[in-house]
Amino acid sequence: YQRRVHGAVADGDDYIINGSKMWITNATQADWLCLLAVTPTEKNPNAHSLIIVPTNLPGVSVTRKLDKLGMRSSDTAELAFVDVRVPQKNRIGAEGKGFIYQMQQFQKERLAAAAIGYSQCDRVLDMTQDYVKQRVVFGQPLISNQWIQFRLAELRTASATLRQLCYHCGRLEAAGLDFTREASMA
């Protein structure tokens, strides 16, 4: 198996894009993509840039839709790019700064994923607590077992801690401060 390196080579006022991308969210439905592509320069042969690529251009294709275990409300697919011509004006920001831009965006995505996580965790804990109150083992509800009470308390504490960490990240972001460490922790 050889990984195809994704690249966009300057050609006049355009980029010519060749390569493939894996695990692209909403790829089968998208009208355009924000593509992180290698845009080599003399100074930096591994520079990356963010480029807006309309999906209806010749050479853009979905090679396969991926079957996921969860998050089925949005599809995920593998894409191929063969001699796709895109105007350089479709580049977001400065050439070669795309990786930095992408890493900055990931902090917000991590924070959103953590917020989804604690809300789902709270719901599962509510369901679990209802179950252990109703489930009778050896003549007693499971909730009467001290270990189960301790474990539920630990899990509620972890969920509440995650919620507060997310709120803290939100405050840092609103103040224009870096929250990379905290978002990574969440």
C-alpha positions, -999 to +999 in steps of 0.1 A: +000+000+000+014+033-010-002+065+004-008+090-023+006+124-013-020+151-020-006+180-038-015+213-055+010+225-080+009+262-092+002+265-129-002+302-139-031+316-119-044+281-110-035+251-089-035+216-104-045+192-077-037+154-077-041+129-050-067+115-026-082+123+007-097+099+032-124+103+060-140+134+044-172+144+062-202+150+040-182+143+009-210+128-011-233+158-005-208+187-006-210+214-032-174+224-023-146+213+000-120+231+021-090+211+011-057+210+030-032+204+002+006+203-001+016+234-020+054+231-023+076+262-025+113+266-029+116+276+008+093+249+021+086+218-001+061+205+026+041+237+029+003+232+031-025+256+020-062+256+024-080+256-010-117+258-017-125+231-043-160+229-060-170+192-061-185+196-096-151+202-112-137+176-137-114+152-119-131+153-085-147+120-076-160+100-046-141+067-047-161+051-019-186+060+009-174+046+042-196+027+066-192+041+101-203+027+135-218+060+147-225+096+136-246+084+107-264+117+102-234+128+081-217+106+055-179+101+053-161+092+021-128+089+003-122+114-025-099+113-055-085+143-074-071+139-109-057+170-126-083+192-109-078+228-120-087+254-093-080+292-094-054+303-069-079+329-057-097+299-040-068+297-015-078+307+020-052+330+036-015+330+028+001+302+008+018+277+031-001+287+062-030+262+058-017+237+083-015+264+110-051+275+101-063+239+103-047+233+137-064+265+150-098+252+137-093+218+153-094+234+188-130+245+182-138+210+168-123+194+198-144+216+221-176+208+202-169+171+204-163+174+241-196+193+246-214+165+227-196+140+248-206+154+282-242+158+271-244+122+259-226+111+291-252+128+313-280+111+294-264+077+297-259+082+334-295+092+339-306+060+321-281+039+341-293+054+374-329+047+365-319+011+356-300+004+388-329+017+409-353-007+392-330-038+388-333-061+418-304-085+425-304-108+456-336-092+468-323-056+466-321-028+440-286-025+425-285+011+437-283-001+473-248-015+465-223+010+478-198+003+450-224+012+423-232+044+442-195+053+443-190+045+406-220+066+396-208+095+417-173+092+401-188+092+366-211+122+374-180+140+387-161+133+355-190+145+334-194+177+355-157+183+353-157+180+315-187+204+313-168+230+334-136+226+313-157+232+281-172+264+297-136+275+306-125+269+270-155+290+258-145+318+282-109+317+270-119+317+233-144+346+239-115+366+255-093+359+224-069+337+244-053+305+234-071+274+246-052+247+228-041+229+259-075+230+275-094+219+244-069+190+240-076+180+276-114+181+271 
